Amino acid sequence: MSDASSYLAAVRGSYDTVADTYAGVVPPPSALDPLSRALLDAFAEETAATGGPVADVGCGPGKVTAYLTRAGVDAFGIDLSPRMVALARRAHPELAFAVGSMTALPVPDAALAGLLAYYSTHHMPPELLPAVYAEFRRVLAPGGRLMLAGHVGEDDGEGECRHHTEAYGGLPVSYDSHFLPPGRIVRLLEEAGFVVTARLTQEPAPGQKRRYGTFLAVSP
Ligand SMILES: C[S@@+](CC[C@H](N)C(=O)[O-])C[C@H]1O[C@@H](n2cnc3c(N)ncnc32)[C@H](O)[C@@H]1O
């Protein structure tokens, strides 16, 4: 996926810049709204029951990876940003974290019982999502579970793309965020061969601007 390289460099550099601040401000999953937490708990319960490793892709500082582990999941983290991975290792030295990209995961074929991408796929240019979802399928064992969560666009719209030059209190970044209609995400997952078992959109919480969506799928 060499066409992704300039996008990846910009996202990597941006998250390296904001990593320390991000780790300080992002709340742990235990502070999520009850519905979002319940979805994460459902994914954890199902993947803990089947056993086998679960990758938290785009794990950032590892708070969600640690939450899954406490729920009995054999979880490890992967992130594009070396600084995020360093912070995750420092906060959770008992867990495994690796630098890597969702475009070419450092994971053998069919190795995973589950894959979580929690607010980490929205910087991906939509035209590259089919290859990313194919990569998610490659690493999941038959019956493996996928959970995607992140901000989404309106149901009937074209989606929206925002370019960001600063984030997390004015730190300099350079990346796009893509907010796709939920139905388009479902279609792309199905085209990649996933069976989508659940989708939920939540309207913006008080004080937030964007609606968000969660998608659960199985790799047959
Ligand atoms: C908004 S943060 C979310 C972090 C974490 N999942 C959480 O919920 O706190 C997005 C993360 O995705 C990572 N990321 C972005 N593009 C990625 C890619 N292509 N492969 C792996 N990680 C990526 C970023 O480095 C960043 O740590």
PDBQT file of the ligand as one rigid body, heavy atoms in Angstrom, charges set to zero:
ROOT
HETATM    1  C1  LIG A 301      -7.925   9.189  18.495  1.00  0.00    +0.000 C 
HETATM    2  S1  LIG A 301      -6.599   8.105  18.849  1.00  0.00    +0.000 S 
HETATM    3  C2  LIG A 301      -7.447   6.731  19.633  1.00  0.00    +0.000 C 
HETATM    4  C3  LIG A 301      -6.534   5.937  20.524  1.00  0.00    +0.000 C 
HETATM    5  C4  LIG A 301      -7.212   4.830  21.338  1.00  0.00    +0.000 C 
HETATM    6  N1  LIG A 301      -7.844   3.851  20.487  1.00  0.00    +0.000 N 
HETATM    7  C5  LIG A 301      -8.178   5.405  22.302  1.00  0.00    +0.000 C 
HETATM    8  O1  LIG A 301      -9.388   5.174  22.130  1.00  0.00    +0.000 OA
HETATM    9  O2  LIG A 301      -7.776   6.110  23.227  1.00  0.00    +0.000 OA
HETATM   10  C6  LIG A 301      -6.223   7.428  17.240  1.00  0.00    +0.000 C 
HETATM   11  C7  LIG A 301      -5.025   6.497  17.259  1.00  0.00    +0.000 C 
HETATM   12  O3  LIG A 301      -4.974   5.779  16.026  1.00  0.00    +0.000 OA
HETATM   13  C8  LIG A 301      -3.636   5.680  15.618  1.00  0.00    +0.000 C 
HETATM   14  N2  LIG A 301      -3.606   5.442  14.164  1.00  0.00    +0.000 N 
HETATM   15  C9  LIG A 301      -3.982   6.288  13.183  1.00  0.00    +0.000 A 
HETATM   16  N3  LIG A 301      -3.784   5.739  11.977  1.00  0.00    +0.000 NA
HETATM   17  C10 LIG A 301      -3.281   4.491  12.213  1.00  0.00    +0.000 A 
HETATM   18  C11 LIG A 301      -2.843   3.423  11.367  1.00  0.00    +0.000 A 
HETATM   19  N4  LIG A 301      -2.864   3.545  10.030  1.00  0.00    +0.000 N 
HETATM   20  N5  LIG A 301      -2.411   2.285  11.939  1.00  0.00    +0.000 NA
HETATM   21  C12 LIG A 301      -2.345   2.168  13.301  1.00  0.00    +0.000 A 
HETATM   22  N6  LIG A 301      -2.709   3.157  14.148  1.00  0.00    +0.000 NA
HETATM   23  C13 LIG A 301      -3.170   4.303  13.611  1.00  0.00    +0.000 A 
HETATM   24  C14 LIG A 301      -3.021   7.005  16.039  1.00  0.00    +0.000 C 
HETATM   25  O4  LIG A 301      -1.606   6.971  16.108  1.00  0.00    +0.000 OA
HETATM   26  C15 LIG A 301      -3.686   7.227  17.390  1.00  0.00    +0.000 C 
HETATM   27  O5  LIG A 301      -2.933   6.695  18.444  1.00  0.00    +0.000 OA
ENDROOT
TORSDOF 0
